[in-house]
Amino acid sequence: MGMGKHKRTRKRSGDPEDVPMTPMIDIVFQLLVYFIFTFDPVSVFTQMEIVRPSSDSAAKSDDPPPEMYEFMVQPRLIPLGVDGSQASYSLNGQKSINLEGLEQLISRITPEETITMLCDTRSLHNDLVAALNLCTKHGLSRINVLSTK
């Protein structure tokens, strides 16, 4: 029994195996078609609640128009994180008030009245969000936010 030398070929662990790509491409296209047909875009404009006055309401109404409030979110004089730094607001261009004073004013506003929040470009986003949170807390929804220079 002679043992011949047979050359054995071993697969090295680093050799890539042939992976059939056709089934994977088929699955990808099937998923693509599925997501295209099941995608339901939601239009933002259909979700918005817009109240427009009727043309007759202005002629029939003898009530005075509701008062409009204009709050200004002012830039901080002392930078955020430094002792003494606090948000500063003003109502209808009058004196500067802090967040607690703003809440007292907002608590007296009725939901029918309109609020305009003016933000200085140097004011902090956090200060605006705090003021908007106060409006939400007191049930106010007629709010306009504008940016000033």
C-alpha positions, 0 to 999 in steps of 0.5 A, spaced: 500 500 500 503 505 497 501 512 500 502 517 494 503 524 496 496 527 495 496 535 495 490 537 499 487 544 498 485 547 504 480 553 504 483 559 508 479 562 513 480 569 509 478 567 503 471 570 501 465 565 499 461 566 493 455 569 495 449 569 490 447 576 489 441 575 485 436 573 491 439 579 495 437 584 490 430 581 489 429 582 496 431 589 496 427 591 490 421 587 493 422 591 500 423 598 496 416 596 492 413 595 499 415 601 502 413 605 496 406 602 496 405 603 503 408 610 504 402 615 506 405 622 506 401 626 511 400 633 509 402 638 514 397 643 511 391 638 512 393 638 520 393 645 521 387 649 524 386 655 521 380 660 523 378 665 518 373 671 519 367 671 515 366 677 511 359 678 515 362 678 522 366 684 521 359 688 519 355 685 525 360 685 531 359 691 535 364 688 540 371 691 540 377 687 537 381 683 543 387 686 545 393 684 542 399 683 547 407 684 544 412 681 548 419 682 547 424 676 549 431 681 550 438 678 550 441 677 557 446 682 559 450 677 563 451 671 559 448 664 561 451 660 566 454 666 570 451 668 577 446 673 576 444 671 569 436 671 568 431 672 562 429 679 560 422 680 557 418 687 556 411 688 555 408 692 549 415 696 549 415 698 557 419 696 562 423 689 563 421 684 567 423 677 569 420 670 567 416 670 574 413 677 572 411 675 565 407 669 568 403 674 572 402 678 566 400 671 562 395 669 567 391 675 566 390 674 558 384 670 556 385 665 550 381 669 545 387 675 545 393 674 541 400 674 543 406 676 539 413 674 541 418 678 538 425 675 539 432 679 538 437 675 534 441 675 540 436 673 545 437 665 547 432 660 544 431 657 551 428 664 554 423 664 548 421 656 549 420 658 557 415 664 555 412 659 550 411 654 555 408 659 560 403 661 554 401 653 554 401 652 561 395 658 561 391 655 555 393 660 550 394 658 543 394 665 539 401 666 539 405 669 533 413 669 534 417 674 530 424 675 529 427 682 530 434 685 529 
